[in-house]
């Protein structure tokens, strides 16, 4: 049987609780989606999109 320890919740210096990894991942996905929409609407260039860390994959 695998037992795991319960770690206390870590709080930041300002008293706010540390966000979990899933919440940060979801925020990044939504930010990337918004960046791609801005690119397709012609509001940012491909270089700006790449600077934000968004890349397009080539289909095989």
ZIWOLIN-V76567 format. One record per residue. N is the residue number from 1. RES is the residue in one small letter. D_CENTER is the distance of its C-alpha to the mean C-alpha in Angstrom with 1 decimal. Layout:
[[N RES D_CENTER] [N RES D_CENTER]]
//
This chain:
[[1 x 34.3] [2 x 31.0] [3 x 30.6] [4 x 27.5] [5 x 27.7] [6 x 26.1] [7 x 24.4] [8 x 24.5] [9 x 21.5] [10 x 20.4] [11 x 20.5] [12 x 19.5] [13 x 22.4] [14 x 22.2] [15 x 22.6] [16 x 19.2] [17 x 17.9] [18 x 15.1] [19 x 12.1] [20 x 11.7] [21 x 9.3] [22 x 9.0] [23 x 8.3] [24 x 5.3] [25 x 4.2] [26 x 5.7] [27 x 4.6] [28 x 1.8] [29 x 4.9] [30 x 7.1] [31 x 6.7] [32 x 7.4] [33 x 10.1] [34 x 11.5] [35 x 11.9] [36 x 13.6] [37 x 15.8] [38 x 16.8] [39 x 17.8] [40 x 19.9] [41 x 21.5] [42 x 22.5] [43 x 21.0] [44 x 19.2] [45 x 20.4] [46 x 19.2] [47 x 19.2] [48 x 17.0] [49 x 14.5] [50 x 14.9] [51 x 14.5] [52 x 11.0] [53 x 10.3] [54 x 10.9] [55 x 13.9] [56 x 16.2] [57 x 17.9] [58 x 21.7] [59 x 23.4] [60 x 26.0]]
//
